[in-house]
């Protein structure tokens, strides 16, 4: 076993990274749980401690212990995996692709950063990347608000955190830090600027909010504390479709948009249902209705609400957004003439 590990030691950190991603994807739950936050914080601290040890051994020109890069990458993988699970709750591509980019960058960087100096620079850059994502998630939970200033506070907290970390590196591996401080400063600054742009362009979803359910329906009614939705029965091979992706109604007619949005306990903010129709002549979406209602955080399956809209023939979509326009989820349907199919009724 030992000989096998030594033979494949170059690939062990990457395997540890993937193992960490899979483990946290299976074990973490909602973002406001104490357990989830303690686990993420623990991995953040463990990864930082290992980076310091790696830099210290490099400064002393000692051979690196095999377990240090493995534990570092395993911690990176667990932290990235946990954040991936929590961010993916937005159920939008804009909420998912940044983490796919992180995973790809970690795996590729782990293979190409062969020299010891390059490895330290890479580890510190990734460390700040993940720390920033953690603070973007944590600060709204602590402050119970989701505003632009909340993101700025997250950014400030991450800079304070990495500054303290670099101060520790300065005392333990001064020569290494002096050689790399210019590159590290540029890397940290670039990451901070990049994520600021991502935030204000709504590429990053408004964590810790998460769309648990969204769909367009023929009818939505609130009955005895539950929501009863009705949608047309689909072909047998479309059994996974649980809303109206194609609606047969007399036009003009009425359709309903239902959503369930999760928010941490004690967060009370408005969300919006934005109804749009695709304009065939202009080849663009045209907003034709906007409805808002407050959501109250704490419910595991999300705070539920619905809107209704008079529609005509064509392609329509309902987007669930925050007040600033950040997308939480979206449902699309095609309103077409034809006989109404059998309706399925479900309780949500």
Buried (B, 14 or more C-beta within 10 A) or exposed (E): EEEEEEEEEEEBBBBBBBBBBEBBBEBBEBBBBEEBBEBBEEBBEBBBBBBBBBBBBBBEEEEEEBBBBBBBBBBBBBBBBBBBBBBBBBBBEBBBEBBEEBBEBBBEBBEEBEEBBBBBBBBBBBBBBBBBBBBBBBBBBBBBBBBEEBBEBBBEBBBEBBEEBBEBBEEBBEEBBEBBEEBBEEBBEEBBEBBBEBBEEBBBBBBBBBBBBBBBBBBBEEEEEEBBBBBBEBEEEEEEBBBBBBBBBEBEBEBBBBBBBBBBEEBEBEBBBBBBBBEEEEEEBEEBBEBEBEBEBBBEEBBBBBBBBEBEBBBBBBBBBBEEEBBBBBBBBBBEEEEEBEBBEBEB
